[in-house]
Amino acid sequence: MKRRKLTARNADINRLYEESVQCTEFEVSFINKLFKRYNKTKCKSLREDFCASALISSEWVRHNKDNIAIAVDLDRAMIKEAKNTALSRLSSEQQKRIKICYGDSSKFNTDKVDCILATNFSYFVFKQRKKLIDYFKHAYKQLKNRGIFMLDAFGGYEAHQLLEERTKHKNFTYIWDQSSFNPITHEIKCHIHFEFPDKTARKRAFTYEWRLWMLPEIQECLKEAGFTKVDVYMQGWNDKKNEETERFYKVTKCDADPAWVAYLAARK
Ligand SMILES: C[S@@+](CC[C@H](N)C(=O)[O-])C[C@H]1O[C@@H](n2cnc3c(N)ncnc32)[C@H](O)[C@@H]1O
């Protein structure tokens, strides 16, 4: 059967988002690797904050039959959609090991877990230092002893620039649009647009109004919230291909690249 061409009318923007910015296999294996390195045991329970379509949680329960996941997001429509998607992605046994919940990640209480994950810079939504620390304190409370809180961050001088970055996929183009940045407050506004081969587009499919937190600030706030140790992992670079690698390295010093993505692993 001929596959229907993707257009602005028939595209499911949540699937396009997942394809453009998420890599669940990487995320799951990185969590497993770090948890084993720090604790010499397996990570079993995961809480995915700001979960959107709960893709990582779904992958987590699929990955191992002992794994459980709790996914939390503050968008009711997204939670409804995530539940439906999980039904289609997971077996009935796997569905029993995932909970997808509507709630504010900075307040929502669940059973304590081994790992809390906040990806794609979602916690940048907390613009005041107190709000950020309150969220980190809450994450701390929701972790078991020796639990790990994993979050990502981006920066470099290009993060301060107004720019559009286009990435071509097979059936659509993903556009990351940094549309405003205020150096005084570090407030940043970004949009995601999608364009299709028939020249139609879904402009501003997603919009984020964040504060661009810097790595020293994030580390300080994590420590202030109670975390004993915070490690920074920077993405590797392949000189030959002139692109990022899929590996992240624990470092305390690195080059001032124009654009970088890092992970932070904060230990309870
Ligand atoms: C950038 S998306 C992140 C999606 C996903 N975590 C990822 O890695 O791609 C941000 C998500 O955070 C959610 N969100 C914003 N504020 C929130 C809050 N206080 N608590 C929980 N979810 C929130 C939004 O509804 C949205 O789905």
PDBQT file of the ligand as one rigid body, heavy atoms in Angstrom, charges set to zero:
ROOT
HETATM    1  C1  LIG A 301      10.050  20.506  26.188  1.00  0.00    +0.000 C 
HETATM    2  S1  LIG A 301       8.654  19.499  26.536  1.00  0.00    +0.000 S 
HETATM    3  C2  LIG A 301       9.554  18.117  27.129  1.00  0.00    +0.000 C 
HETATM    4  C3  LIG A 301       9.068  16.799  26.689  1.00  0.00    +0.000 C 
HETATM    5  C4  LIG A 301       9.929  15.615  27.019  1.00  0.00    +0.000 C 
HETATM    6  N1  LIG A 301      10.308  15.551  28.412  1.00  0.00    +0.000 N 
HETATM    7  C5  LIG A 301      11.168  15.532  26.166  1.00  0.00    +0.000 C 
HETATM    8  O1  LIG A 301      12.207  15.120  26.661  1.00  0.00    +0.000 OA
HETATM    9  O2  LIG A 301      11.142  15.822  24.974  1.00  0.00    +0.000 OA
HETATM   10  C6  LIG A 301       8.052  20.240  28.023  1.00  0.00    +0.000 C 
HETATM   11  C7  LIG A 301       6.863  19.567  28.695  1.00  0.00    +0.000 C 
HETATM   12  O3  LIG A 301       6.797  20.032  30.054  1.00  0.00    +0.000 OA
HETATM   13  C8  LIG A 301       5.430  20.169  30.428  1.00  0.00    +0.000 C 
HETATM   14  N2  LIG A 301       5.377  21.045  31.621  1.00  0.00    +0.000 N 
HETATM   15  C9  LIG A 301       5.588  22.385  31.692  1.00  0.00    +0.000 A 
HETATM   16  N3  LIG A 301       5.557  22.785  32.998  1.00  0.00    +0.000 NA
HETATM   17  C10 LIG A 301       5.338  21.679  33.746  1.00  0.00    +0.000 A 
HETATM   18  C11 LIG A 301       5.249  21.419  35.149  1.00  0.00    +0.000 A 
HETATM   19  N4  LIG A 301       5.348  22.410  36.048  1.00  0.00    +0.000 N 
HETATM   20  N5  LIG A 301       5.057  20.155  35.562  1.00  0.00    +0.000 NA
HETATM   21  C12 LIG A 301       4.961  19.140  34.658  1.00  0.00    +0.000 A 
HETATM   22  N6  LIG A 301       5.033  19.316  33.327  1.00  0.00    +0.000 NA
HETATM   23  C13 LIG A 301       5.226  20.565  32.875  1.00  0.00    +0.000 A 
HETATM   24  C14 LIG A 301       4.747  20.675  29.187  1.00  0.00    +0.000 C 
HETATM   25  O4  LIG A 301       3.373  20.401  29.213  1.00  0.00    +0.000 OA
HETATM   26  C15 LIG A 301       5.495  19.894  28.087  1.00  0.00    +0.000 C 
HETATM   27  O5  LIG A 301       4.834  18.699  27.771  1.00  0.00    +0.000 OA
ENDROOT
TORSDOF 0
